[in-house]
Structure formats: structure tokens, C-alpha cells
Amino acid sequence: MSLPLTPVTPDRHHHDDPPNIDNTPPTRSKVTGALAALACAACCAIPLLIAAGVLTGAGAAILEQTLLAVAAGLVVLALGMWWLHRRRNAHRAPAAGGGASCGCGGGGCGC
């Protein structure tokens, strides 16, 4: 009588595993991006405000330049926060040492 063979899976070395890095934007970056989108939407609504008589031509020009500057600043700020978040997580992942029981950095050289 023969027994069924179990498939042999090769042992994966811990160095083959990709580091656990969070690439998603943080909440503060998402909120800042949403505020930038809101500033852009307000800028697109300026012609409607002029037609409704709420704004004059000079007021609309000043408001448009201000909203464009605010939106650009918020976009730069959101991207900077995302970049900083990714950079910090990339530095934390090797320091955390997923599988630190193996290798010279983990205290044992049994690999």
C-alpha cells in the first residue's frame, strides 16, 4: 500500500519576504488633499458668483488668485506629508526586523 505524497514546499528565507511598508497616504494627507479639492471647486464656482452678482470683477480676480495659491499650497503640503510618512515607515520596517531571530542583526547567525 502506498501513501499519498505531500507536496514539499521550499523553505522561504526571511530575506525573500518583502518588508512590510505602509504606502497608503495618512489621514492628515487625505484631509489636506480634500481641502485642496474644495479650494479648486470654489475657484470653479467664481463665474457663478459673478453672474449672481455676489462678486465684482476685481473681487473675483483677487479671490481667484488667492484660491489658486491656497490650493497649490495644500497640494504641496499633502504630498509632503505623504512623502514623510512613507520615508518614516521605510526606515521603521528594517529597524523592526520582521524575522529578527535570524541573521547577524537579530543576535543569531544561524542562517
N, C-alpha and C positions, 0 to 999 in steps of 0.2 A: 504494500500500500504506500502510495506517495502522498506527501503533504504538499499543500499549495505553497508556493514560494511567495514570500513577502517582498515587495519591491525595496530595493536598497537605495536610500537617498543619501547622497554625499553630504558629509558634514559641512555646514557653511561656516566659514571663518568669520569672526566678528568684524574684520576689516572689510568684508564684502558688503556688509549692510550699509545702506546709505544713512547718513546722520539725520536725526530727527530735527529738522529745521522748520519752523513755522513761517511760511511765506505769505500768509494772508495779512492784509492790512489791519492794523489795530483799530479799535473803535474810534479813538480820537482822530485818526486819519480819515475814517469814513465820514465822521461828522463834519470835519473841515471840508472835505470834498463836497458834501451835500450843501454846505453853506456857500461854497463857490458856485455850485449849480444854481442855487437860489439867486445869487447875485447876477448871474448870467440871464436868468429868466426875468428878473426885474429890469435888466437892461433892454431886453427884447420888448418889454411892456411900455417903454418910454413913448413910442409913437402913439399908442392908445391913450396915454395920459395927455399928450399934446392935443390929440383930437377931441378929447373930453373937456379940454380947457383947464385942466388941473395944472399943467406946466406951460411955461412960456418957452420960446426958443432958446434963450440964454440959460434958463434954469435947466432945460433938458440937456444942453451941451455940458454943463458942469456936472449934472447928475450922471450922464453917460460916462464921462471920463473918470469920475470917482468910482462908479460901479465896476468899470473895466479894471481899474487899478486894484480894487479890493478883491475882485475875482481872481486876478492873476496872482496876487499875494497869497490868497488862500490856497490856490492850486500848488504853488511852490511850497507852502508850509505843509500841506497834506503829503506831498511827495517826499519832503524831507523827513517827516515823522515816520513814514513807511520805510524809507531807506535806513533810518536809525534803528527802527525795530528789527529789520532783517539783519542788520550788522550785529546788533547785540545778541540776537538768537544764534547767529552763526558762530559767534565767539563762545557762547554758553554751551553749545552742543558738544564740542570736543572736551570742554572742561568737565562736563557732567560725566563723560566716559561711559557711554552705553556699552556695557560689557567690559568694565574696567578690571575684571578679575584676571584678564589675560593680557599679556604684553608687558613691556618694561615700564610703561606709565602706570599700570594698575598694581604694581607691587609684586607681581609674579611673572616669571619669564617661562611659563610652561607652554607657550605657543610653538 
